Amino acid sequence: MSEFTENKLNEEALEEVSGGTAQAAVKVKAITPIWVRVTSSSLNCRYTPGGKIAKVYEKGHRLKVDGITADGAWYRLLIYDPRGGTCYAYIAKRYTERI
């Protein structure tokens, strides 16, 4: 069984979920995973920094992040994509606090 079948995604959908070619342009430094809490009333989780919204988290939601963008503005986290499968996504660091 192929990866595409296991994730129930065709190649086109997988490309969209993973952020396509824009994903490769995101420079991320892996960090030891930490937990953060959302401090704003809601926080958009995006497929790429400043890109399409994947999910929205409410104030107080706890998230485990494992990377930070080269500019230090975005955390990277692994999410379950509402369209199926898992992918990396990004949240703005300034709307979170480390817990």
Secondary structure, DSSP 4 states (H G I P E B T S, - for coil): --HHHHTT--HHHHHHHTTHHHHHH--EEEEEEEEEEE-SSEEEEESSTTS-EEEEEETT-EEEEEEEETTSSEEEEEEE-TTSSEEEEEEEGGGEEE-
